[in-house]
């Protein structure tokens, strides 16, 4: 078929519309799966975004996580002196930038003088990402797990409201008072309390009725997962460390046997691309 010049713009617009529609449909399925604690779909969370080739918590790491199809991007939030929410894991910026000190002691303008560094010391052209940038990048594409690394929560909530991303972000903490504070500002907030025992998980369910509970391998047992799934909560477990190392060394069967043995259905990993492919091969990524 030969297209004339008048038809080409219409063809481009139609293609863009169809791509956008398909992306929206896919993300709607991701959200539905997230809210279904009994779902067999195993969700993959990229720890500090996809940071094998990029600096953790950076715009490029977030963009790559979206491109490879992660369901959840875990990000760490801090708040500057002038209430700009930025992404940084540590108490200081020393490890990931060419600057030093606590990012919460700087203004946003002052932080602009620093650039992000790769683990090997290579200086990049990137600067600290803002939380707003991250949410706008991920909007309609991936869930965001907010690892609370600040005591100043109002600016964090304000950015979520500003970007209209309330339905795709959730707050993670082992400090239940911090999670309660979030609810005072954002009653519809989705929470992921961390538990360190069966009793603590039971308490989290009673206090928050959460969509998801973060557990540890130390008490990962059938009675725990039965409790959580009975309350329709998803079960988050980390592959960070030993299990990720097994995946990297080609022992994925051994890693999955440990991670999935009692029904956990969200896995946080530093190897999201590899894990997604492994889970697809097992038929555990069908929506």
Residue, then its C-alpha position, 0 to 999 in steps of 0.5 A: x500500500x502506498x500512503x499519501x502525505x495526508x495519510x502519514x500524520x494520521x497513521x503516526x497519530x493512530x500508532x501513538x494512540x494504540x501504543x499508549x492504549x496498550x501501555x495503559x491496559x498493561x499497567x491496569x493489569x499490573x495494578x489489578x495483580x498488585x491488589x490481588x494477594x492470592x495472584x500467581x503473578x510474581x512481581x519484580x521490584x528493582x532495588x534502587x531502580x535498575x542500577x547495574x549500568x547506571x547510578x542507583x536512584x538516578x533518572x537513567x536507572x529508573x528509565x531502564x527499569x521501566x524499559x525492562x518491564x519491572x512492576x515496582x521500582x524501589x526508591x529512597x527519599x530525602x528532603x532538602x532544606x527548602x523542601x525539595x524531595x530528592x532520591x538518595x539512599x544513604x545519610x550522606x551523598x558521599x558514596x554516590x556523588x562527588x559531594x559530601x554530607x547530608x542532602x537534607x542540610x543542602x538546598x536544592x540549588x546547592x545540590x546542583x553543583x554535584x554529579x552522580x558517580x558510578x561505584x567505580x568512581x566514574x563521574x557521570x553527567x547526571x545530578x541527583x534526581x527529584x522524586x517528582x521526576x521519578x513519579x512523572x517518568x513512572x506514571x502509568x508504567x510502574x509502581x513505586x515503593x517509597x523507602x522512607x529515609x526522612x522525617x519530613x513527610x509532608x513534601x513527599x505526600x505533596x509531590x504525590x498529590x501534585x503528580x496524581x500518582x496516589x494509586x501507584x505509590x506505596x510507603x515502606x517502613x518498619x516505623x509504624x508511627x511514620x506510616x500512621x503519619x502518612x495516613x493522616x496526610x494521605x488517608x488513601x495511601x497504600x502501605x507496606x509495613x515491614x515485619x520481623x516476626x509472625x507476631x509483627x506481621x499479624x499486628x501490621x495486618x490488624x493495624x493497617x490492613x495493608x496491600x503488602x507486607x515486607x517479610x524476612x527469610x528468618x520467619x518465612x514459613x507456611x503459617x505466615x504466608x497462610x496468614x497474609x494470603x488469608x487477608x489478601x496481602x501480597x508477600x514481599x521478600x528480598x533476593x538481595x545478597x545471597x539469592x541475587x548472587x545465586x542468580x548471577x552465578x547461574x543457579x537460578x533454580x536454587x534461588x527461586x526454590x528459596x524465594x518462592x518456597x512458601x508463596x511469596x509473590x513480590x521479589x525485590x532484586x538487584x538483578x531485575x532483568x535476569x529475574x524477569x526472564x527466569x520467572x517468565x520461563x517458569x510461567x510466573x509472569x502471565x497477566 
